[in-house]
Amino acid sequence: MERPLSLTTLPHELVTQIGLHLCAGKGSHSQSTLSQFTQTCKLLKDIFQPMLFRSYTHYNDRPLSHLLTFLRTIISRPDLAAAVTDLSFHYPPEVSGLTIADQDFINTCVSGLGLPLPPKNWHIEGPDRTIPLQTLIAYASRSLESLSLPVNEEWDLSLFPSFPNAVPEITFPRLTRLAIEYYYIAGDRWGIPYHQIAPLLEASPNLESLSLPTLEGFWERQGMRKIPKMKSVKALDLGESSSGMFFITSMIKSCESLQSFELHWCTSSGYDESHEDWSIVKIWDALVHVRGTIRKITFESISDIPLGIPTASSVSSLSEFTDLKILKVDGRSFEGMFQAWTLKTGNSDMDEFVAQLLPAGVQSLTIWAPSHTLIPALFALARGKSAGLYEGLTAVEIGPSTGFKDWLPRPEWLSNQAGLREEFERAGVELKMDIPYVPPEMLNYALLWGGAIG
């Protein structure tokens, strides 16, 4: 196997010959040439060394010594600290093998920031295992552009809440991407207290992309800190989340330039509030606040979350979402809009509803787990497209959700499948349909005991 080409793999004899060539004689010219070459090498080091510190990724199998070496270097070299733009942690480093010198070093780093010292036994495996991770983030904060870190209900992010009290205050003026992801291997996922990650949001005024796990402890009318205005956030990804409705709607309303929104809404069993009080309709009411900028919406909810009670003032049409190009939603969202449209107009004509439902520039539509009551709406959409409606629409997809696999479609879907394909083909739209077969006895059981019947 050939060795990879690099300066370090040059044969020693070749390096010697280069030196002899540059220093062929004992005259001043040779010395000047060698001096220039030496200065060039130093200059190259000054240029390339900061590049080594632009990005740091901590993988599961990487020892803590790697992180400590990186931290020691950027503390001793502020120029290298200023070069750090990307930090990514796949798992908090193991801290059980820390030496006393390492523990003292971390404690000195924390106190040097003006932060309260961590608990005495923080180095013992437990809730404070993220102390080194948080310390590195603090020292690299000024130039950081991208940050990804894991969270878990068993880990305490105890340093973050004290960032505003640091001297000088720890801020992230250049941070544009923040991804906080829940770490788990299997089993249940639990909520993370909002106050633990709030300082990161408050100290990052220029965020453009934000990913968050389930957050709890953010309630309406309880005098808590408000979500900061995030004027630059263009992408908000809440993933599979059991965050409360008030938190989600507050997040949406705080993003003034939102272009992409994603939420796969799960039930709240085991969390600090009941999903029985939530409402799909309320999420759409919040999305109205970004109707002038949003380009992509991905939103579905598990069947246990209530639709809510649509009113005449609820969202009944997306026609004012002028920049919306890609729409991926579950069928219940459209059911709620149809109910609101009927209350608003006093009309229940499906063709008229569909004609006003989508923005003119929509390009792609995905409907997960729709009710059979939406079959007429799909035929109306195909007819409308053939008549010149929604000229940019090129793709429609119908089927079960990739996340919530609880759809039991009625036989009407299979019996209308061929007709729908024919209508959309005539309209010049690519139609993808995935209609699973449900045995009659399973469907009857679900009808009797409840289930996601479509």
N, C-alpha and C positions, 0 to 999 in steps of 0.2 A: 504493500500500500504506500503510495507516494505521500511524503510529508506535505502539509499545506504550505503554500508560499507565504513568507512573511520576513521581516527584517531579522527576526531572531533565529531563523533557520538558515541564514546565509552561512556557508562554510567559513571556518576561521581563517583558512588560507586566503580566501577571497577578501575578507575584511582587512587582513594584513596587507595584501597587494594594493587595495584602495588607499590605505594609509601611506604606503611607500610611494605610490604614484603622486599623492598630494604633497608629500614631503621628500621629493626626489633628491634634493640637495640640502646644504646647510645654510643657504643664503636666506636673506630676509624675505624674498618673494615666497619661498616655500613655507616659512613660518607664518607669513601673512595669509597664505591660502589655507593652511591648517587652522589658523585662528578663525577665519571666516567660516570654515566648515563646522568648527565647534560651536560658533555662535548660531549657525543655521540649525544645528541639532537641538540646541537649547530653545530656539524659537519654535521648532516643530513640537518639542515637548510642551511648551506653553500653549500651543494651539490644540494639540491632540489630547493632552491629559484631561482638560475639562470635559471632553467628549465622553470619556470613560464614566463620568459622574452624572451624565444627563439623565440616566434611567437606572433605577434599582428595583429589582423584582425579588421578593422573598418567597421561595417555593416551600412546600411542606417538608421536604427532606433537607433543607439548607440549615446548617447549624447557626446558633445565635452569634457565634464569633464573626461570621460574615457581616451581620448587621452592625456589630460593635465596631469592627474595623472601619466600615463605611462612615459610621457616626463620628468616630474619633477624627477621621480625616477631614470631614467637612467642618468640624468645630475648630480644628487647628488651621484650616485654610478657608477663610471666608470666600475667596474667589471660586473655590470648588463648590462651596455651599450654594453660591449664586448660580452655578451651572446646573443644579438639580432641577429638572422640569417634570419628571415622571416617577411616581412611587406606586408600586403595586404589591400588595400582600395577599398571598393565597391562603395563609394560615398564620396565626400569631406564633412567633418563635418560641421554642421550648426554653424555659427559664430555670428548670430544676437543676441544671448543671452549672449554674453561674458561680464563679469564684467570688470571694469577698471583695477582691479588687474590682471586679466587674460591677458588683452591686454598688460599691462606693462611687464608681465612675458614673453610673446612671443617676444615683442620688445627687451627685454634684451637678450633672447636666440639668436635672429638674430644678434644683434650687437656683442655678445660674439663670434660669428663665424667669425667676420670680414666682414660681409656682409652688404650692404646698408640697412638702415631701410626701411620697407614697407611703402606705402602711409599712411597718417595720419588716414584716415577713412577705412582702410583695413578690419576692423571687420564688416563693413556694408555689407549685402548680395550683392555680385557683383563679378567682375572679380578676386578679390584678396582673395576669400574665401579659396583658397588652401594653404595659408601661413602656418597654423599650420601643415598641412600634409607635406609640403616641409621641414619645420623645423625639424620635427621628423626624416625624411629620412636623413637629414644632420647629426644629432647627432648619428644615428645608422649606419652610412655608413661604418665604418671600418671593421665590421665583417659580414655585410649583405651578404647573399647568394642568396636570392630570393626576388624580389620586383614586386608588381603588383599595378598599380594605374590607375584611370580613367582620361580621358581628355575630354574637350569640348571646342568649339571655344569661349564660353562665359567666360571661366576661364583662367586667366593669370598665367602661371607658371613663375612668375617674379624672383624667387630666383635662380632657376637652372642655368640661364645664368651667374650668378655671382659666381658660385661655384669655378671656377678656380682662382678667386681673393681672396678667403678666406685665412685666416692665422690660422693654416696651410691649404694648399689646400685640398678641400674635394674630396676624391677619394673613389672608391669602389673596392678594390683589390681582394675581395673574391666573388663578385657578379657573379653568373653563370647563373641566370635566370632573365630576365627582360621582363615583360608583360605590355605594355601600351595599354589600351583599350579605345575605344571611348564610352562615356556614353551618351545614349539617350533613350527616352521612345518611341517616335514615330516621324515620319516626316523625314526631310532631315538630312543628316550627312555632316558636313563640314570639311575642311582640318585644320590641326593643323600646325602652323609655325614650320619648321624644327629646327630653332635656339633655340626653347624652350626646346627641348628634346636632342639636340646635346651634351650638357655637360654631360648628363648621359652616352651616348655612349662613349664619349672621356675619361671619368674617369673610365670606366669599361673594363680593358684590358683582362679579363678572361671570358667574356660572352660565354656561350655555347648554350643557348636557348633565342631567341629574337622574340617578337611579337610586331608589330607596327600597328597603325591606318593609315589613309590617312594623309600624310605629304605634305605640300606645301612650296613654297619659296625656292626650291633647283633647280637651273637652270644651264644649261651648259654655259660655257664661260662668267660667270658673276663675277668671282673673289671671290666666296664665299668659306667658309671653306670646306675642303674636308671631305668625310666620312672617319672615322678612319679605319685602318686595323683591322679587327676582326678575328684574326688568330684562335681563339678557337670556334667560333660559328659553331655549328653543325646543328641547326634547326632554320630556318628563316620563320616565319609565318606572312605574310602580310594580311591575311584574305580577306574580301571584301574591296578592296582598289581602290581609284581613284588617287593614287599617280602617278606622272608623270613618263614617260618612262625612262628619264635620271636618276632620283632618283633610280628607281627599278634596272636598270642595274648596277648602281654604287654600290648599296648595295650587289648585287650578287657577283660582282667582288672583293669586299672588304672581303668576307668570304672565307678564303683559305681552310677550312676543312669542307665545307658544306655537310651534309648528307641528310637533308630533307628541301624541299622548297615548300611553299604553297602560291598561289595567285589566287584570284577570282577577275579579273580586271573589274572595273566598268568605266562608262563614267565620264567625267570631268565637266559636266554642273555645273556652279557655282563656279568652282575652278579657280586657277590662270593660267591655260594653257589649250589648246584645245586637246581633245583626237583624233581629226582628223589627228594630226601629229604623232600619236603613231604607233607602229608596233609590231605585234605578233612575226614576224620573228626576230626582234632585241632582244626580250627577250630570244629566243632560242640561239641566237648568244652569249649572255652573259652567259647562262648556260654552254656553252662549257668550260668556265674557271674552272668549278668544276666537269668536267666529270670524273675525277679520284677518287672522293670521294662520289659523290651524290648517295644515295640509294633509295630515294623516291621523286618523283616530282608530285605535284598537281597544275595544271595550266589550267585555262580557262578564257575566256574573253567574255564580252557581245557582241552581234552581231554588235553593232555600231562602235566598235574599228576596225580599218583596219587591214587586214592581213599583209600589207606591200608588198614590191616588192622583192620576192626571187631572188637571183642570184646564179651563179654556186658555189660561195664561202659560201653561206648560209648553215645552218644545213640541211643536206639531209638524215642523218642516225644517230641513237643513239648507234651504235655498239661500239663506243669508250667510252661510259658511262659504264665502265666495272663492277661497283658495283651496278648499278641500278636494283632494285628488283620490285618496285611498281611504276606504271605509271598511273596517272589519268589526262587525258587531253581532251580538246574538239576536235571535228573533224577537225577544221580549222588548228590546229597545224600540223596534218598529211598531209593536203592538201598543206600547204606551203612546207613541206619537200619533197613531191612528185614533186612539181614544181621545187624545187632546184635540186633534183636528176635527173630529166629529162634534165635540163640545163647542169648539170655537166657531165652526161654520154651520152647524145644524145639518150637515150633509154627511152621508155615509157611502158616497159613490167612490169605489176603489180606483177607478181610472183617474178621477180628478185628484184624489189623494196622491197617487203615484206621480202625476204630472207636476205636483208642487213639492214633492218630498225631497229631492236631491238637488245639489247645486249644479249649475249648467256645465261646469268643467270636470265633473267626477269622471274618473278613468277606470277604477277597479272597485268592485263591491263584493264583500264576503259576508254571508249570513250563516252563523252557526246555530244549530239546533232550533230551526224555526218551527212554529206551529203550522199545522195544515191550513189554518185560516189565512195564511199568507200566500197560499198557492195562487189565488186570483190576482194578488198584487204582482206576482212574478210574471204572470201572463200579460197583465197590464203594462208592466215595464218593457217586456219584449215588443208588444204592439207599439208602445210609445216610441221606442228606439227606431223601429221601422218607419215611423211617421216623422222622424227628424228630431225627436226628443233626446237629450243627453248624447250629443254627437260624439263626445270624446270617450264614452263608455265602451271599453273593449273586452272586459273580463268580468264574469260573475261566477261566484263559487258558493255552493250550497252543501252543507254537510255537518257532521259532528265537530265539536270543538276539539282541538288538539290537547287542551288542558283538562276540560271537564267532560269526561266521557260518560254522560248520563242521559243521552238523547235516545228516546224510543219513538221513532217515527211511525205514524199511522200508515195503514195500507194505501191511503190516498196519495202518498208521495210516490210510491212505486207505480201506481196506476197512471199518474200524470207525468212521469219522468220522460217518456218518449215525446209527449206533446210539448213539454217545455224545451227539450233539446231542439226540436224542429222549429219552434218559434224564435228561439235565440239565434239559431243558425241563420234563419231568414233575415234576422236583424243585423247580422254581421258581428255578433258577440260570442266570444269563446265561453262556453258554459261548462263548468266542472261540477258534477253532482256525485256525492258519495252518500247513498241512502242505504244504510244497513238493514238487512232483513230481520224483523222481529217476529218470532213465533207467536201465534194468536194467544196461546196460554200465558206467555210472558206479558203480553200487552194487556190481557184481561186482568192479570194479577196487579199490574201497575195501575190500571184504572181503578181497581178496587181499593188499593192501599196507598195510592199516591206515588207520583214519580214524574220525571221530565218527559211527559207525553207530547209528541209533536204531530 
